[in-house]
């Protein structure tokens, strides 16, 4: 005999509502976009916001969305270029090869000189990270 499913739904907390979470992410991205690339302030802000999001993800403070049961077989083919990109990016960063073989971050730096563009990229990063936290 099957067990009855629990149909109770937890009321969303304030930060789980888009009317609250989106403006918070926008404010954080506007602050992050004001820092110069690779400055100490930008690195500390990145580590701080990322650390808070990781902490929220590991704690039970944020209601979870159901995770997919199983990844499809096509996910492996998406993982291959991501892993290759990560290896090249990490190797060029660790070896500090400079202009001979620049990292993606260094190539994207001229595009991110504008504060508005940098804030938009910050918002995309924070929104993606928030989506991962909720899983």
C-alpha positions in Angstrom: 0.0 0.0 0.0 1.4 3.4 -0.9 2.0 6.1 1.6 -0.1 9.2 1.1 2.0 12.2 -0.3 2.5 15.1 2.0 0.6 17.9 0.4 1.7 20.7 2.8 3.4 23.6 1.1 5.7 25.8 3.0 5.0 29.5 2.7 7.7 31.2 0.7 10.1 33.3 2.8 10.6 37.0 1.9 13.9 36.4 0.0 12.3 33.6 -2.0 9.8 35.9 -3.7 11.0 37.5 -7.0 9.7 40.9 -5.8 12.4 40.7 -3.1 15.2 38.6 -4.6 15.5 40.4 -8.0 15.9 43.9 -6.5 18.5 42.5 -4.0 20.4 40.9 -6.9 20.1 44.1 -8.9 21.5 46.2 -6.0 24.4 43.7 -5.5 25.2 43.8 -9.2 25.2 47.6 -9.3 27.7 47.6 -6.4 29.8 44.9 -8.0 29.8 46.7 -11.3 31.4 49.8 -9.8 34.6 48.0 -8.9 37.5 47.9 -11.3 38.3 44.5 -12.8 40.6 42.3 -10.8 40.9 44.9 -8.0 41.2 43.9 -4.4 37.7 45.3 -3.7 36.2 43.4 -6.7 37.8 40.1 -5.6 36.7 40.6 -2.0 33.1 41.4 -3.1 33.1 38.4 -5.4 34.3 36.1 -2.6 31.9 37.6 -0.1 28.7 37.4 -2.3 29.7 33.9 -3.5 30.4 32.8 0.1 27.0 34.0 1.3 25.3 32.3 -1.6 27.2 29.0 -0.9 26.3 29.3 2.8 22.6 29.8 1.9 22.8 26.8 -0.4 24.3 24.6 2.2 21.9 25.7 4.9 18.2 24.9 5.0 17.3 28.6 4.9 16.2 28.7 1.3 13.3 26.5 0.1 14.5 24.0 -2.5 13.1 23.4 -6.0 13.0 19.8 -7.0 16.2 18.7 -8.7 15.9 16.7 -12.0 15.9 13.0 -11.4 18.5 12.2 -14.0 20.5 14.1 -16.5 20.0 13.1 -20.1 22.7 11.4 -22.1 23.3 14.7 -24.0 24.6 16.3 -20.8 28.0 14.6 -21.3 28.5 16.3 -24.6 27.9 19.7 -22.9 30.3 18.8 -20.1 33.2 18.1 -22.4 33.7 21.6 -23.8 33.0 23.1 -20.3 35.8 20.9 -18.8 38.2 21.6 -21.6 37.5 25.4 -21.2 38.0 25.1 -17.5 41.3 23.3 -17.8 42.7 25.8 -20.3 41.4 28.8 -18.3 42.8 27.4 -15.1 46.2 26.5 -16.6 46.7 29.9 -18.3 45.7 31.6 -15.0 48.0 29.5 -12.8 50.9 29.7 -15.2 50.4 33.4 -15.7 51.5 33.2 -19.4 50.2 36.7 -20.0 49.6 38.0 -23.5 51.0 35.0 -25.4 48.0 32.9 -24.4 45.5 35.1 -22.4 42.7 33.8 -20.2 39.1 34.4 -21.2 38.8 36.9 -18.4 41.6 39.0 -19.9 40.1 38.8 -23.4 36.7 39.9 -22.0 38.2 42.8 -20.0 37.9 45.4 -22.7 34.2 44.5 -23.0 33.7 45.0 -19.3 35.2 48.5 -19.0 31.8 50.0 -19.0 30.1 50.0 -15.6 26.7 49.2 -17.0 27.9 46.2 -18.9 29.9 45.0 -15.9 26.8 45.3 -13.7 24.7 43.3 -16.3 27.3 40.5 -16.2 27.3 40.7 -12.4 23.5 40.3 -12.5 23.7 37.3 -14.8 26.3 35.7 -12.6 24.3 36.3 -9.4 21.0 35.1 -11.0 22.6 31.9 -12.2 24.2 31.3 -8.8 20.9 32.0 -7.0 19.3 29.5 -9.3 21.9 26.9 -8.3 21.4 27.8 -4.6 17.7 27.0 -4.9 18.4 23.5 -6.2 
